[in-house]
Amino acid sequence: MKIPLKKCHFGFKELKALGHVVSGLSLGIEKNKVAAVLLKPMTQNKKEIQSFLAFAGYYRKHIKDFTSIARPFYKLCEKDTVFEMTIYRVKAFESLREALTTSPLLLMPDFKLPFKLYIDASGDGLGAALHQSEIINGKPVEGPICFISRQMKPTEARYGASQMECLFLVWALEKLNYFLEGCVFEVITDCKAVKSLLNMKTPNRHMLRWQTVIQEYRCNVTIVHKDGNIHKNADGLSRWPLPNNIDNPAYVPEEASPQIPIEGISVTDLNTTFFEEVRNSYTQDKNCSILCQLLNKDCKDNSLIHALDEVWKKSYDEGRFHLLDGIIYHRTKHTCVMT
């Protein structure tokens, strides 16, 4: 790939690009882009409201509670709604203009550090906040990297609270996969059912599919339960979700099924008996037996590596094998259980 010299900048601490100010540490809004909005008079028709929301929506990931602030305009923008600027909509317009000029900087992700994914689902929608801590003056300071939210689809709104939370965990992992794949991270939720999803003994058909998807992150994820009264960042996003339309970066098409497609040779019930049979089978296989010893933290006999078959030795040297709860996992694009 070749880049024209006139489009290259060297020695700059920050650059302006696509309406943003980009530095090595953060991503902010270019103030010149919003200066005209501050001088703009109150909108007088539906078309101007739609244009204003489109402009503000471009920077929605920077604005805390964006959907909460803009909510009075959603109904107004519907086709058969009569235009009327109520006091609530006037306040929303002013609040949104102010938020555009005072929005916090988003941190640039450091993929060597762990992430924190806050999730919450309510009857109104799904919300997530991806955070990371950085060291400032010798102390860890947590800051936002990305915010996503969307409304529930009619079929999803009939789910129970536990199913909603588990559905959303899978949805958030897919949407934020480019941040989380291969990285260590915590999932913080106010629903205890999510914490037990990985080890659920008798999952229903929905839970089983979601459980299988989450297995890909099993080696890197820790699920932490936190009470709702201290789980504010994602909780607010879920109760004030963005409309599920094409303008939402977390958009899911209506025709898309909430079910997760799985391709495989056979379907296996991932219950306790299954995992116990896998562990016992390792003693009957030379390579698996050696791997169990090598991956054990107390193992100091590195000469065992030479006893592995060549293909297995190559994968071991590349760090692709992981041992968790006595089960060997092979890291590829999709994590596989060695059976």
Secondary structure as UniProt FT lines:
FT   HELIX           5..7
FT   STRAND          14..17
FT   TURN            18..19
FT   STRAND          20..23
FT   STRAND          26..29
FT   HELIX           31..39
FT   HELIX           46..58
FT   HELIX           60..62
FT   TURN            64..65
FT   HELIX           66..76
FT   TURN            79..80
FT   HELIX           87..102
FT   STRAND          106..107
FT   TURN            111..112
FT   STRAND          115..121
FT   STRAND          125..136
FT   TURN            137..138
FT   STRAND          139..151
FT   TURN            154..155
FT   HELIX           156..158
FT   HELIX           161..175
FT   HELIX           177..180
FT   TURN            181..182
FT   STRAND          185..189
FT   HELIX           192..195
FT   HELIX           197..199
FT   HELIX           205..214
FT   HELIX           215..217
FT   TURN            218..220
FT   STRAND          221..225
FT   HELIX           228..230
FT   HELIX           232..239
FT   TURN            246..247
FT   TURN            249..250
FT   TURN            254..255
FT   HELIX           272..281
FT   HELIX           282..284
FT   HELIX           286..294
FT   TURN            297..298
FT   HELIX           302..307
FT   HELIX           310..317
FT   TURN            318..319
FT   STRAND          321..324
FT   TURN            325..326
FT   STRAND          327..330
FT   STRAND          336..337
//
